[in-house]
Amino acid sequence: MVVCGDDGLAHRLAAELCTVYREQVTLVVPPTARVAPRPVVGRTRAATILDRVSAAVNRAAGNGDPATTNRAGDRTGAAAGAGNDRTAAPGVAPHGERLLEAGEATEAVLAEAGVERAAALALVYDDDETNIRAALTARRLNPRLRLVLRLYNRRLGQHIEELLDRAAALATGDNADDGVDGVDGFGASTTVLSDADTAAPALAATAVAGTTKVVQTDGLMLRAVERPPGHTSQGPGRGLCTLALLSATTNDPAGADGSESSGERGPQLLPDERAVAEATGRGSIVLDTVRYAGPALPAGRSGGGPLGAVGAFRSLFSRRLRWSLAGLVGCVFALAVAQMVTTGEHPLGATYTTLLDLFAINDPATEGSDSRKVLQLLSGLMGLLLLPVLLAAVLEALGTFRSGSAFRKPPRGLSGHVVLLGLGKIGTRVLARLRELHIPVVCVEADPEARGLAEARRLRVPVVLGDVTQEGVLEAAKIHRAHALLAVTSSDTTNLEAGLYARSVRPDLRVVLRLYDDDFATAVYRTLRAAHPHALTRSRSVTHLAAPAFAGAMMGRQILGAIPVERRVLLFAAVEVRGHPRLEGRTVAEAFSAGAWRVLALDTATDPAERAGGPTAGSGLIWDLPPTYVLRAEDRVVLAATRRGLAELLGRRTRSTS
């Protein structure tokens, strides 16, 4: 397999294929001189801040052991320099993949990487145009190649996927609708994925709910709930099954997020009933819902009709002006009723006379009764009050149109919102997800040309332009009254500095940081937990969440989504039972493999053409399968799996696993 990219996703994907799927991988990356290194100054500054916090925590705990402090500093320093000390033989990456340095995936580079003989190619450059150009070249070199592209533009991705599949079918002389057989049974299909779309739901759910994890793709929604230790498993709220047991150090302020290297004290994915019963003092993640959900409406679209008119009126005029207009209309109505009662006129005639008096175009009522004269004077007074209100309405409307292209400022009384730091690819998708959940958001962005600013303007989300490391920027975003801080910039140091400063302003603030380096994230998590034991702290890696989906696509599998379990990942996949001896002909209970995979639901679609469109194309989903149900070859199931479990179940060759 060949992986081409220019950032951390390429390295993470190559490592996933080598260590989990045991594939032979060629990694094509730009030369070291052409890859922008991580800012050493920023790393040093972040490590220094982290050392100070660690020292303060140790002093507060009465721990004056210099060795302990030095060890904490060593861990931080090691985390800060992680990735820089790794060395490998020329042409060999740290995980055993063949390394090829090239500035661009040209035809010559792809040929040298062995694309003509490869089973699959992943193009994960950060630039969409670079991936498309390389994909067209690769399809010409090998029409039977499975392609996996990283594209941010969803609509363009759909068109490119259809174009490349049709080109492969025409080049091999097969029917474009039947697919093409590739190397080792691989189909020459094209899969377009986005790391932003894969990671955004998990990031948004962590910032909003903290304990709720949602996987939603093409209308299929899986909802998992994190439950504290000691939660009863009886009753209607026990959930469908236990997906994971959290680390034994979850409640330890000095503990860290567990990973695959944490051993028995780390998180346990897909435990059996015995392990769940014996687990004491551990939290759990329980599958709560598996169902079909209708496609979400595009954000910012109203349904039209009266509600659309009301929304437009509310956005055009301020609340104070709307109340003023409503009060004047009420006064005019009262004067018309009084005119009708005192003069005995018809309601239409009384209203007409009141309006003439209001606009001062009626004759003076010198010959009328005293009540008629009083009503005329009151109507004239209402007319005088109406003039400034109408003028204010005109000025506000003009101001609204003029500021339509400007960014909104955070309202004065805003509270309970999410402060979203960074409006790049990831931040834009997270923003859209938060708005779909109707969560108030304030965005902070340093780059005035950032990709997500147009989306924020369209959604009328308040934006603060400025460097978050400068004083006053987070205060302008109302961080002291916020519900959570979600830092998703591409810089680990910027995210860390923002999280530390936000915690200094509000110690109980929920903080979610996007951190790439696992060692660095562990040091940050441990320190923040120790300094603020009662506040929720989470660290997430976008590449860690997205790499399994890209690897599964290269293996020809449909990965529906992933949820983070501390520093591990639990995958959800749609699988055809046919051809898998560990599923076919076995009951649901027999097909369950603790720590590897578990069948969650059965897709009842009967039309293969519908199944090709995804799990929602069928007529229904059976999630309460009895343990005695026998899986048939024609069944299609939705299962949860670990990374290694999915590789073992769906691998294209039999491998020995350690």
C-alpha positions in Angstrom: 0.0 0.0 0.0 1.1 3.5 -0.7 0.4 6.6 1.5 1.2 10.1 0.2 0.8 13.2 2.4 2.5 16.2 4.0 1.3 16.2 7.6 0.7 14.1 10.6 -2.2 12.2 9.1 0.1 10.5 6.6 2.5 9.3 9.3 -0.4 8.1 11.5 -2.1 6.3 8.6 1.1 4.5 7.6 1.7 3.4 11.2 -1.9 2.2 11.4 -1.5 0.0 8.3 1.9 -1.3 9.4 1.2 -2.0 13.1 -2.5 -2.9 13.0 -3.1 -4.4 9.6 0.4 -5.7 9.0 0.5 -4.4 5.5 3.6 -3.5 3.4 3.5 0.3 3.2 5.4 2.9 1.2 5.2 6.4 2.7 5.7 9.3 0.4 6.4 12.6 2.2 8.1 15.9 1.3 11.8 16.2 2.1 12.6 17.3 5.7 13.7 20.7 4.5 10.3 21.3 2.8 8.2 20.2 5.8 7.4 23.0 8.2 8.8 21.9 11.6 6.9 22.5 14.8 7.9 25.8 16.4 10.6 25.0 18.9 10.1 28.4 20.7 6.4 27.7 21.1 7.2 24.2 22.4 9.7 25.5 24.9 7.2 28.1 26.1 4.4 25.5 26.5 6.8 23.2 28.3 7.8 26.0 30.6 4.2 26.9 31.4 3.5 23.2 32.1 6.5 22.9 34.4 5.3 25.9 36.4 1.9 24.4 36.8 3.4 21.1 37.8 5.6 22.7 40.4 2.7 24.7 41.8 0.6 21.5 42.1 3.5 19.6 43.8 4.0 22.4 46.3 0.2 22.6 47.0 0.2 18.8 47.6 3.2 19.1 50.0 5.4 17.2 47.7 8.8 18.7 47.9 10.8 15.8 46.6 13.2 17.2 44.0 13.3 13.9 42.2 9.6 13.9 41.7 9.7 17.4 40.3 12.6 16.5 38.1 10.8 13.5 36.8 7.7 15.6 36.0 10.0 18.0 34.1 11.7 15.2 32.3 8.3 13.9 31.2 7.3 17.3 30.0 10.6 17.9 28.2 10.3 14.5 26.6 6.8 15.3 25.5 7.9 18.7 24.1 10.5 17.1 22.0 8.6 14.0 21.1 9.0 13.1 17.4 12.3 15.0 17.1 14.5 12.3 18.6 13.2 9.4 16.6 15.8 8.2 14.1 15.5 5.6 11.4 17.7 4.1 8.7 17.6 5.9 5.4 14.5 5.0 3.5 12.9 3.3 6.5 10.3 5.0 8.8 10.1 4.3 12.5 7.2 1.8 12.1 8.9 -0.2 9.4 7.3 1.4 6.3 9.4 2.2 3.3 10.0 5.9 3.2 10.2 7.9 0.0 10.9 11.6 0.1 9.4 13.7 -2.7 8.0 17.2 -2.9 5.0 16.2 -5.0 3.3 13.0 -6.0 4.2 13.2 -9.7 3.9 10.4 -12.2 7.5 9.5 -11.7 7.2 9.5 -7.9 4.1 7.3 -8.0 5.8 4.9 -10.3 8.8 4.7 -8.0 6.5 4.1 -5.0 5.1 1.1 -6.8 1.6 2.3 -7.6 1.3 0.1 -10.6 1.6 -3.0 -8.3 -0.1 -1.6 -5.2 -3.4 -2.7 -3.9 -4.4 0.7 -2.5 -3.3 4.3 -2.5 -4.1 7.0 0.0 -3.7 10.7 -0.9 -3.9 12.7 2.3 -2.2 16.0 1.4 -3.7 19.0 3.1 -4.5 20.6 -0.3 -7.5 19.2 -2.2 -6.1 20.1 -5.6 -2.9 18.2 -5.0 -4.9 15.1 -4.0 -7.1 15.3 -7.1 -4.2 15.8 -9.5 -2.3 12.8 -8.0 -5.5 10.7 -8.1 -6.0 11.3 -11.8 -2.4 10.3 -12.4 -2.6 7.2 -10.3 -5.8 6.0 -11.9 -4.1 6.3 -15.3 -1.1 4.3 -14.1 -3.2 1.6 -12.4 -7.0 1.4 -13.3 -7.4 -1.4 -10.8 -6.1 0.6 -7.9 -8.2 1.3 -4.8 -8.0 5.1 -4.2 -8.7 6.9 -0.9 -8.7 10.6 -1.1 -8.7 13.3 1.6 -11.0 16.1 0.4 -12.5 18.9 2.4 -15.0 19.9 -0.3 -17.9 17.5 0.1 -19.7 18.3 -3.2 -16.5 18.1 -5.2 -15.6 14.9 -3.5 -18.8 13.2 -4.7 -18.1 14.3 -8.3 -14.5 13.1 -8.2 -15.5 9.8 -6.7 -17.9 9.1 -9.5 -15.5 10.3 -12.2 -12.6 8.1 -11.0 -14.8 5.0 -10.6 -16.1 5.5 -14.1 -12.6 6.0 -15.5 -11.5 2.8 -13.9 -14.4 0.9 -15.3 -13.9 2.2 -18.8 -10.1 1.5 -18.7 -10.7 -2.1 -17.8 -13.7 -2.7 -20.0 -16.0 -3.5 -17.2 -19.5 -2.2 -16.4 -19.2 1.0 -14.5 -21.9 0.0 -12.1 -20.4 -3.5 -11.3 -17.0 -2.3 -10.1 -13.6 -3.6 -11.0 -11.7 -6.4 -9.4 -8.3 -5.3 -8.2 -5.3 -6.7 -6.5 -6.0 -9.6 -4.0 -9.7 -9.2 -4.5 -9.7 -5.4 -3.9 -12.3 -3.5 -5.9 -11.0 -0.6 -7.9 -13.2 1.8 -6.1 -12.7 5.4 -5.0 -13.4 6.6 -1.4 -13.4 10.2 -0.5 -13.1 11.0 3.2 -12.5 14.1 5.3 -10.6 14.1 8.5 -12.6 17.1 9.6 -15.9 15.4 9.1 -14.7 12.3 10.9 -13.4 14.2 14.0 -15.9 17.0 14.3 -18.8 15.0 15.9 -16.5 13.7 18.6 -15.0 17.1 19.3 -18.4 18.8 19.5 -19.9 16.1 21.7 -17.0 16.2 24.1 -17.2 20.0 24.4 -21.0 20.1 24.8 -22.0 17.0 26.7 -18.7 15.8 28.0 -20.2 12.3 28.7 -22.2 11.7 25.6 -20.6 10.4 22.4 -22.5 10.4 19.1 -21.7 8.8 15.8 -24.0 10.0 13.0 -23.4 9.2 9.4 -25.8 9.2 6.5 -28.8 9.2 8.9 -27.6 6.3 11.1 -27.1 7.5 14.7 -25.3 5.6 17.4 -25.3 7.2 20.8 -23.1 6.2 23.7 -23.3 7.5 27.2 -20.4 7.6 29.7 -21.5 6.5 33.2 -19.7 7.1 36.5 -18.4 4.3 38.7 -21.1 2.4 40.7 -23.9 3.2 38.2 -26.5 0.5 38.4 -26.8 -1.7 35.3 -30.4 -2.6 36.0 -33.6 -1.0 34.9 -34.7 0.6 31.6 -31.7 2.9 31.4 -29.1 0.2 31.4 -28.4 0.6 27.7 -28.0 -1.9 24.9 -24.5 -3.1 25.8 -21.3 -2.0 27.4 -18.8 -0.7 24.9 -15.9 0.1 27.2 -14.6 0.2 30.7 -12.7 3.4 31.6 -9.3 3.4 33.2 -8.9 2.6 36.8 -7.2 6.0 37.3 -10.2 7.9 35.9 -11.0 9.4 39.3 -7.4 9.9 40.3 -6.6 13.6 39.8 -3.0 12.7 39.0 -4.0 10.0 36.6 -3.8 10.3 32.8 -5.9 9.3 29.9 -5.4 5.6 29.2 -4.0 4.3 25.9 -3.1 1.0 24.4 0.2 0.9 26.5 -1.6 1.4 29.8 -2.0 -2.3 30.4 -4.8 -3.7 32.7 -5.3 -0.3 34.4 -6.1 1.3 31.1 -9.4 1.4 29.3 -10.9 -2.0 28.2 -12.8 -1.9 24.9 -15.7 -4.3 24.3 -15.5 -6.2 27.6 -17.5 -9.4 28.2 -20.2 -9.7 30.9 -17.7 -11.2 33.4 -15.3 -8.3 33.1 -18.2 -5.8 33.5 -19.4 -7.5 36.6 -15.9 -7.7 38.2 -15.1 -4.0 37.3 -15.3 -2.0 40.5 -14.5 1.7 40.7 -14.5 2.1 37.0 -16.7 4.2 34.8 -18.2 2.7 31.6 -19.4 3.7 28.2 -22.7 2.1 27.3 -24.4 2.0 23.9 -27.7 3.8 24.5 -29.3 4.2 21.0 -28.9 2.8 17.6 -31.5 4.2 15.2 -32.1 5.9 11.9 -32.3 9.6 12.0 -33.5 11.7 9.1 -30.9 13.8 7.2 -30.1 17.1 9.0 -31.4 20.3 7.4 -28.7 22.6 6.2 -27.7 25.0 8.8 -29.0 28.5 8.4 -31.9 27.5 6.3 -35.5 28.4 7.4 -38.5 26.6 6.3 -40.0 29.7 4.6 -43.6 30.8 5.2 -44.6 32.8 8.2 -41.7 31.5 10.4 -39.3 32.7 7.7 -40.9 36.2 7.6 -40.9 36.4 11.4 -37.2 35.4 11.5 -36.3 38.0 8.9 -38.2 40.7 10.8 -36.5 39.8 14.1 -33.0 39.9 12.4 -33.8 43.3 10.8 -35.0 45.2 13.9 -33.8 45.2 17.5 -35.9 43.9 20.3 -36.4 47.4 21.8 -37.7 48.8 18.5 -40.0 45.9 18.0 -41.6 46.5 21.4 -41.9 50.2 20.6 -43.7 49.5 17.4 -46.0 47.0 19.1 -46.9 49.5 21.8 -47.8 52.2 19.2 -50.0 49.7 17.3 -51.7 48.8 20.5 -52.4 52.5 21.3 -53.8 53.1 17.8 -56.1 50.1 18.2 -57.3 51.4 21.6 -58.0 54.8 20.1 -60.0 53.3 17.3 -62.1 51.3 19.8 -62.7 54.4 21.8 -63.7 56.3 18.7 -66.2 53.6 17.8 -67.7 53.6 21.3 -68.0 57.3 21.7 -69.3 58.2 18.2 -71.1 54.9 17.3 -69.3 54.7 14.0 -68.7 51.5 12.0 -65.4 49.9 13.1 -63.8 50.6 9.7 -65.0 54.2 9.8 -63.7 54.6 13.3 -60.3 53.2 12.3 -60.1 55.4 9.2 -60.9 58.5 11.3 -58.2 57.6 13.9 -55.6 57.1 11.2 -56.5 60.6 9.7 -56.0 62.1 13.1 -52.8 60.2 13.6 -51.2 61.5 10.4 -52.6 65.1 11.1 -54.6 65.2 7.8 -58.1 65.4 9.3 -60.1 68.6 9.9 -60.1 69.9 13.5 -63.1 68.6 15.5 -64.2 72.1 16.6 -67.9 71.2 16.2 -67.5 67.8 17.8 -68.1 66.6 21.3 -65.5 66.9 24.1 -64.7 63.2 23.9 -64.1 63.5 20.1 -61.8 66.4 20.7 -59.8 64.5 23.3 -59.5 61.5 21.0 -58.2 63.7 18.2 -55.6 65.2 20.5 -54.4 61.8 21.7 -54.3 60.6 18.1 -52.1 63.6 17.1 -49.8 62.8 20.1 -49.4 59.2 18.9 -48.5 60.6 15.5 -45.7 62.7 17.0 -44.4 59.6 18.8 -44.6 57.6 15.7 -42.2 59.8 13.7 -39.0 59.0 15.8 -39.9 55.3 15.9 -40.2 55.2 12.1 -36.9 57.1 11.8 -35.2 54.6 14.2 -36.6 51.7 12.1 -35.1 53.1 8.9 -31.7 53.7 10.5 -31.6 50.2 12.1 -32.6 48.6 8.8 -29.8 50.5 7.0 -27.4 49.6 9.8 -28.3 45.9 9.5 -27.7 45.8 5.8 -24.4 47.6 6.1 -23.2 45.3 8.9 -24.4 42.2 7.1 -20.9 41.6 5.9 -19.3 42.3 9.3 -18.9 39.9 12.2 -21.2 40.0 15.1 -19.8 40.8 18.5 -20.6 38.6 21.6 -23.8 39.9 23.2 -23.5 41.5 26.6 -25.6 39.0 28.6 -24.2 35.9 26.8 -23.4 32.9 29.1 -23.3 29.1 28.9 -21.8 29.2 25.5 -18.9 27.3 23.9 -15.7 29.3 23.0 -14.4 27.8 19.8 -10.7 28.6 19.1 -9.7 28.2 15.5 -11.7 28.3 12.3 -9.7 26.2 10.0 -10.9 23.0 8.4 -11.6 21.3 11.7 -13.0 24.3 13.4 -15.4 25.0 10.6 -16.9 21.5 10.7 -17.1 21.7 14.5 -18.9 25.0 14.3 -21.4 23.6 11.9 -22.0 20.7 14.2 -22.5 22.9 17.3 -25.0 25.0 15.4 -26.9 21.9 14.3 -27.2 21.1 18.0 -28.4 24.7 18.7 -25.4 25.4 21.0 -24.4 29.1 21.4 -20.9 29.6 20.1 -18.3 32.4 20.1 -15.4 31.9 17.7 -11.9 33.2 18.2 -9.6 33.4 15.1 -6.3 35.1 14.6 -6.3 34.9 10.8 -8.7 37.4 9.1 -8.6 35.2 6.0 -9.4 32.0 7.7 -11.6 29.4 5.9 -14.4 29.3 8.5 -15.0 33.1 8.8 -17.5 33.0 5.9 -19.4 30.1 7.6 -19.5 32.0 10.9 -20.8 35.1 9.1 -23.5 33.1 7.3 -24.6 31.5 10.6 -24.4 34.9 12.3 -22.1 33.5 15.0 -20.1 36.1 17.1 -16.5 36.2 16.2 -13.5 37.8 18.0 -10.5 38.5 15.7 -7.2 38.4 17.5 -4.4 36.2 18.8 -5.6 34.2 21.7 -2.1 34.4 23.3 -2.7 38.2 23.7 -4.3 39.5 26.8 -8.0 40.5 26.5 -8.9 38.2 23.5 -10.5 35.4 25.6 -12.1 38.0 27.8 -13.8 39.5 24.8 -15.2 36.1 24.0 -16.8 36.0 27.5 -14.7 33.1 28.7 -15.5 33.8 32.3 -19.2 33.0 31.6 -18.6 30.2 29.0 -19.6 26.6 29.4 -16.6 25.1 27.6 -13.4 26.0 25.7 -12.8 24.0 22.5 -9.3 24.7 21.2 -8.8 23.1 17.8 -6.1 25.1 16.1 -3.3 23.2 14.3 -0.7 24.3 17.0 -0.5 22.3 20.1 1.2 25.1 22.0 -1.5 27.6 21.1 -4.2 25.2 22.3 -2.3 24.5 25.5 -1.7 28.1 26.3 -5.3 29.0 25.7 -6.4 26.1 27.9 -4.1 27.2 30.7 -5.1 30.8 30.6 -8.8 29.9 30.5 -8.4 27.8 33.5 -6.7 30.7 35.3 -9.7 32.8 34.6 -12.3 30.1 35.5 -10.9 27.0 37.2 -14.0 24.9 36.7 -14.2 25.5 33.0 -14.6 22.5 30.7 -11.6 22.4 28.4 -11.1 20.3 25.3 -7.7 20.5 23.6 -6.7 19.3 20.2 -3.2 17.8 20.7 -1.3 15.7 18.2 1.5 14.2 20.3 0.4 11.4 22.6 3.2 11.9 25.1 2.7 15.6 25.2 -1.1 15.1 25.6 -0.5 12.7 28.5 1.7 15.2 30.3 -0.8 18.0 29.7 -3.8 15.9 30.9 -2.1 14.7 34.0 -1.0 18.2 35.0 -4.4 19.8 34.3 -6.2 17.0 36.2 -3.9 17.5 39.2 -4.3 21.3 39.2 -8.1 21.2 38.6 -9.4 17.9 39.8 -13.1 18.9 39.7 -13.0 20.3 36.2 -13.4 18.2 33.1 -10.3 18.1 30.9 -10.1 16.2 27.6 -7.5 16.0 24.9 -8.3 14.8 21.4 -6.1 14.1 18.3 -7.8 14.6 14.9 -5.3 12.3 13.2 -5.9 9.7 15.9 -9.6 9.8 15.2 -9.4 9.9 11.4 -6.6 7.5 10.7 -8.6 4.3 11.4 -11.3 5.4 9.0 -8.8 6.0 6.2 -7.1 2.7 6.9 -10.4 0.9 6.8 -11.2 2.5 3.5 -7.9 1.3 2.1 -8.9 -2.2 3.2 -12.1 -1.8 1.4 -14.3 -1.5 4.4 -17.0 1.1 5.3 -16.1 2.8 8.6 -19.2 4.6 9.8 -17.5 6.5 12.5 -15.4 6.4 15.6 -15.7 7.5 19.2 -12.8 8.4 21.5 -12.3 6.3 24.7 -9.6 8.3 26.5 -6.6 8.0 24.1 -8.0 4.9 22.3 -10.6 4.7 19.5 -13.6 2.5 19.1 -14.7 2.0 15.5 -18.2 1.3 14.0 -18.3 -0.4 10.7 -20.9 -1.9 8.3 -20.0 -5.4 7.2 -21.4 -8.0 4.9 -21.4 -11.4 6.7 -20.7 -13.4 3.6 -17.0 -14.4 3.4 -16.3 -13.9 7.1 -16.1 -17.3 8.8 -16.1 -15.7 12.3 -19.5 -14.3 11.6 -21.2 -16.5 9.0 -23.3 -19.3 10.5 -22.7 -18.2 14.1 -25.1 -16.8 16.6 -24.7 -13.2 17.8 -23.3 -14.5 21.1 -20.8 -16.8 19.4 -19.7 -14.0 17.0 -18.8 -11.7 19.9 -15.1 -11.6 20.6 -14.2 -9.7 23.8 -11.8 -6.9 23.2 -12.0 -7.2 19.4 -15.5 -6.9 17.9 -19.2 -7.1 18.7 -22.3 -7.2 16.5 -24.7 -4.3 17.4 -27.4 -4.3 14.8 -28.8 -6.0 11.7 -29.5 -4.0 8.5 -32.7 -5.4 6.9 -32.2 -4.0 3.5 -33.0 -6.5 0.8 -32.0 -4.7 -2.4 -28.2 -4.8 -3.1 -28.4 -1.6 -4.9 -29.9 0.1 -1.8 -27.2 -1.5 0.3 -24.5 0.0 -1.8 -25.7 3.4 -0.7 -24.9 2.9 2.9 -26.6 1.6 6.0 -29.5 3.9 5.8 -30.5 2.7 2.3 -32.3 -0.3 3.8 -35.9 -0.4 5.1 -34.9 -0.7 8.7 -32.4 -1.5 11.4 -32.9 -4.3 14.1 -30.7 -3.4 17.1 -32.2 -5.7 19.7 -30.9 -8.9 18.2 -31.4 -12.0 20.4 -28.1 -13.7 21.3 -29.4 -16.9 19.6 -29.9 -15.2 16.2 -27.8 -17.0 13.6 -26.0 -14.7 11.2 -26.7 -15.6 7.5 -24.4 -15.0 4.5 -26.9 -12.5 3.1 -27.0 -10.4 6.3 -25.4 -7.0 6.7 -24.5 -6.0 10.2 -23.3 -2.9 12.1 -20.5 -3.8 14.5 -18.2 -2.1 17.0 -14.6 -3.1 16.9 -11.2 -2.1 18.1 -8.6 -1.2 15.5 -6.8 -4.5 15.9 -10.0 -6.4 16.1 -11.3 -4.9 12.8 -8.0 -5.7 11.2 -8.2 -9.3 12.4 -11.8 -9.8 11.3 -11.6 -8.0 7.9 -7.9 -8.4 6.9 -7.4 -9.4 3.3 -4.7 -12.0 4.3 -4.3 -14.3 7.3 -1.7 -13.0 9.7 -0.3 -14.0 13.0 -1.1 -11.5 15.7 0.9 -10.7 18.7 
